[in-house]
Amino acid sequence: MTRKSFFHYLMKFREEPPRDELAAFANHAFKDHSFPKMADQYDEISRYLEMNGSYLPSMSVFDEAWERYIEEA
């Protein structure tokens, strides 16, 4: 069985206004039309965010979201 993409997982945290950094990340990723929406590999998403994720205050926001994604997969 294949797991859903990280983007698909992240979308469940969207909210306006965002209550925390995870919700803000989800909102920004939703608006980022270049985000790798089908990716489920840490390295691919991490590389993308390092180059294009200026909306992230810190990569630790992604790392924490990724850990939750793996735990819930």
LOFI-157840 format. One record per residue (C-alpha): z, y, x; residue in one letter. Coordinates in steps of 0.02 Angstrom, whole numbers. Each point is the difference from the previous one (the first is absolute). Layout:
{{Z,Y,X},"A"},
...
***
This chain:
{{0,0,0},"M"},
{{-42,171,67},"T"},
{{126,138,-15},"R"},
{{-45,166,-76},"K"},
{{-47,139,118},"S"},
{{131,116,71},"F"},
{{-82,145,-93},"F"},
{{16,-93,-166},"H"},
{{184,-36,39},"Y"},
{{32,180,52},"L"},
{{-69,69,-163},"M"},
{{151,-62,-98},"K"},
{{103,135,87},"F"},
{{-106,148,-56},"R"},
{{92,134,-99},"E"},
{{-8,185,-32},"E"},
{{99,83,64},"P"},
{{37,-126,138},"P"},
{{186,-41,13},"R"},
{{-10,-62,181},"D"},
{{-114,-22,151},"E"},
{{-68,-166,-66},"L"},
{{-57,81,-163},"A"},
{{-77,145,97},"A"},
{{-92,-125,113},"F"},
{{-66,-92,-153},"A"},
{{-59,162,-80},"N"},
{{-90,55,158},"H"},
{{-79,-171,30},"A"},
{{-65,3,-179},"F"},
{{-87,166,34},"K"},
{{-65,-59,170},"D"},
{{-172,-67,-45},"H"},
{{-23,-75,174},"S"},
{{161,-101,-3},"F"},
{{-39,-185,36},"P"},
{{33,-55,-179},"K"},
{{-38,-185,25},"M"},
{{96,-21,164},"A"},
{{148,-118,14},"D"},
{{19,3,190},"Q"},
{{131,110,84},"Y"},
{{-108,45,150},"D"},
{{-148,60,-103},"E"},
{{106,111,-113},"I"},
{{110,62,143},"S"},
{{-153,51,103},"R"},
{{-74,89,-150},"Y"},
{{161,97,-34},"L"},
{{24,47,183},"E"},
{{-172,82,-3},"M"},
{{-4,65,-180},"N"},
{{176,-1,-71},"G"},
{{46,180,31},"S"},
{{88,-5,-170},"Y"},
{{130,-121,71},"L"},
{{152,91,73},"P"},
{{28,-153,111},"S"},
{{-77,-172,25},"M"},
{{172,-71,-43},"S"},
{{-41,37,-183},"V"},
{{-148,-120,14},"F"},
{{103,-127,98},"D"},
{{135,-5,-133},"E"},
{{-129,-16,-139},"A"},
{{-86,-139,98},"W"},
{{163,-98,18},"E"},
{{28,10,-188},"R"},
{{-181,-56,-28},"Y"},
{{25,-154,111},"I"},
{{169,-43,-78},"E"},
{{-72,9,-176},"E"},
{{-162,-92,40},"A"},
***
